[in-house]
Structures are given as structure tokens and as C-alpha cells.
Amino acid sequence: MTLADQIIYFLQSLKINAPIPRGVCILNPYQQPEVFELCKQFYKRFYNDSYTRTLIIGINPGRFGGGLTGIPFTDPIRLKEICGIENTLPTKPELSSDFIYRMIHAYGGAHAFYDKFYFTSVSPLGFTQKDKNLNYYDVPLLQKRLKPFMQNCMRTQLSWGLNTEVAYCLGEGDNYKFLTEWNQEEKFFQQIIPLPHPRFIMQYKRKQLDEYLTLYVKKLNYSGK
């Protein structure tokens, strides 16, 4: 099986069996045939091999990016214009996707980037509450109940032969705190390098955008040795 085959099977099988706190809704775009077909096209295009990738780990998908397209940090606009995959999803831009694809361009383009890196999230499925994005750590009970699901997801992905010397965490706050403590327990990676979250950059540090793009490329070029 290629890496694409393993990713596609993984996404298709994603399901949260734990009881979710009242008022929290799960975003699972992979249950929609159109979205799942787009995912298959994307992963067959960029991961149809057996090469090792380094993980970049986000929080959980949002409504207008990965929670809509099924592809982390990829809104319908970038999916079509940069990844070359036609779709009929709502063309609403997503801030994190905007930054990520600027960074991918700075790195050398989609093929150069995806040849080396694989985006995932602590929780590969996203959440909403009162029609707004919800992070897994925003509700302590949600985080606690999700732990077995998240653990199984991470172990499954690492079983594909992904790089365990170094991984990158998107977010220098709660996501990094949880991921480092979790990694101390489970020993997933030898090192986790935090990166400023794309949404934070686009909302609060837009004037320093070029500096953050340079920072990302520099850190991602770190060999982990």
C-alpha cells in the first residue's frame, strides 16, 4: 500500500465512539461522498508513494478549512487554485489556509512541500459549539473523553513509517502544552518544535507576515539531527 492508500483508509474509518458533551457537534466531512472523493484525489496526487514524511500537527479542523474539504489547512479556494483539484464546495476563504499556502509557495510549491510533510491534527475530526469552531482543549470534558480516540489516531498514523525524530506543532500555547505533555507519556517523537499558529499570525501579526513565512521555512528545514 502507498502512503496515499493508508491515509485514505484512515480517513474513511474515522469515528468518535466516546460520548460527546452536550452542545458539541462533530465535524466529519469524510462521510460526504463528494468530499471523500476530493480527499482521494488530493492524497493520490501528493502522497502516492512510500516515502517518509514529517508531521505538522494542528489542533483540530475548522469549519471552513479541513472541516469542509477534509484536507487539513486547505480551503476550497486553495484546493482548486493551488492543488489543481476542481470542486463545488463554498468558496469561502479561510485565514489559516491562506497563510499555509503562502508558506507552501515560499517553501517551493505544493509538490516540494507535500513530498516532505504531512499535516494532521491532535484530533483529526473537528468540533463546533453554537455554530462556532471549538478546539478540543476548550472543554476539559471533551479533551478527556477524546484522549483514547486521539491516541489511536496518532499511533495509526505513526505506523505508516512517518518521521518520529521531529514533529512540528501549530500553536505555541494550549496545543503545544497538551502535545508535549502527551508526548512525554507516549514517546511519540524525540522532539516537538512549536510554530506560531497561522490564524494568530493572520489576525494579529499580519504586518510581519513575511517574517513569519521566513521563520516557518527556516524551522521546517531543520533536519532534526
N, C-alpha and C positions, 0 to 999 in steps of 0.2 A: 504493500500500500504506500502511496505517496503521502507526503505531509498534507496535501490538499484533501485526500480521501479521509484521513484521520480527523482533520478539523471538521469537515462536513458531517461525518458520522457523529462527532461530539456535539455539534450544534443541534443536530436533529434530535438528539436524545436528551437535551437539557430539560430538566423538570425539577421544580421545588416541591418536595413532599411535606416539608415541615409546615406546621400551622403558622400563618402569617398574621401579625397583629391587625386588629380591626381598623379599617380605613386605608390600609396599604394595598395597592394594586401592583401586580407583577407585569412587567413588560416582557413579552416573549414573542418577538417578531418572527421567529423561526417556525411558528405554527401557521403562518400565512404562506400559501404556495408561491405567490409572486415574489415575496421577499426571500424565501428559501432558494428559489431559482437564481436570484441575483447573487446570493452568497456563493452558490456553487460556481457561478461564472467568475466571481472575484477570486476565490481561492484556487480555482483551476488555472486562472491566468497568472497569479503571482506565487503560488506555492505548489505547483505540480512537479515536485521533485522530492528528494530525501535529504536535503541539506539542513544543517543545524541553524536555528535562528535564536536570537537573544530576545527575551521577553521585555516588553514595556507594559507595565501593569497600571491600569486606571482604577477608578473607584467602582462604578457600575454604569451601564449605558444610560444615556438620556433620551428624552422623547424625540428629539429632532436629529439625532446623530445615529449612533449604533442601535438605539431602541426603535428606530424607524427602518433603517436599511439592513440591520443585522450585522453590520460591519463596523467594528469599533472606530470611533472618531471620523466617520465617513458619512456626511450628509448626502442627500440625493444629488445635489449640485456637483459636488466633487466626484461622486461615483460616476457621473456621466462625463463631465468635462475633463477630469484628470485620469480617472481609471479606465475611461472608454467603455463604460457599461451603461447602455441605454436603460431608462426606467421611467415609469409613470407615477412615481411617488411625489408627494407635495414638495415643491421646490422652495422650501423654507431654509435659509442658511442657518448654520449652527456655529457659534463662536469657536468652540474647541476645534471643530473640523477645519475651520478657516485657518487657525494657527497651525495645526498639524500639517496641513497640505502646503502651507508656505514653508514650513520646516522641511518637509519631504522634498520640495523643489530645491531648497538650499543644499540638501544632502546629495542631490544628484538625480532626483526624479523617482517616480514610483517603483520602477523595476530595481533600481540600485538600492533603494531603501528596503523594500519588502524582501529582497534577496538575503538581507541580514537580520531583519527584525520582524517580530510578531506581536501585534497588540492583543492584549487580553485585559481582563479586569478582575479585581478581587472577587466580585460577583459577576459572572458573565451575563446574568439577567438583571435588568433594571427595575426600578420601582417608582411609583408615583403616589402622592397623597394630596387629596383635594386638587387634582389636575395639575400638580407641580412636581418637578423632579424631586426624588428623595434619594439620599445617599444611604448605603447600608448601615453606616455608623450613626445616622441621625436619630434612630430609635434603638436604644440599647437592647430591647427585647428582640427586635428584628435581627440585629447583629448576632445575638446569642443563638437564636434558632437557625440562622443561616450557616453557622460555622461548619456543620458536617457537609452541607452542600458545597460550600466554598472549598473545603478541604479536598473533597472528592474531585472537584473540577481541577484544582491545581495539580493534584497527583496524576490525574489522567493526562493533562497536557504535558507534564514533565516526562511522562512515559514515552513520548514521541521522540525523545533524544534532543530536547531543547537544551540550550546552554544553562548550566547551573553554576558556573563560576561567577557570573554577574547578571543582575537584572536591574531594570530601571523602574522607579515608582513615580507616577504622575501625581504630584501633590507633595508638599513638604510638611503638611500638618497632620490631620487625623488619619488620612490614608497611609501615610508613611509610618506613623506611630503604630497603627494596627499591624501593618505588614511586617515591620521589623520585630515586633514582639511575637508575632505568629511565626516568623522565620526562626527566631531563637528556639521556639518549641519544636518546630518540624524540620529544621535544617534543609530547607528547600534550596537555598542559594548560599554561596560563600560570601557574597557581598550584594547589598542593595543600594543603588545610587539614586537619591531623590532628585526630581526635576520640578521646577515651578509648574503649577497646573496651567494648562492652556487657557482655560476660562479666566483665571485670575489675571494672566498676562493681558488678555484681550480686553478685559473690563477695567483694569486698574493701572496697567503699565504699558498702554498702547504706544505712548511716545517713545518707549525704549524697545519697541518691537524688534528692530534689527539686532540689538544687543542680545535679546533673548534667543533669537534664531541662531546667532553665533554660539551662544552658550550651549544650546541643545546639540548642535552639530559637533562641537568640541567634546562634550561629555559622551556623546554616542560613539565617538571614535576611540574612546578608551577601550583598551584591549582586555581589561580585567586581570592582567597578569602583573 
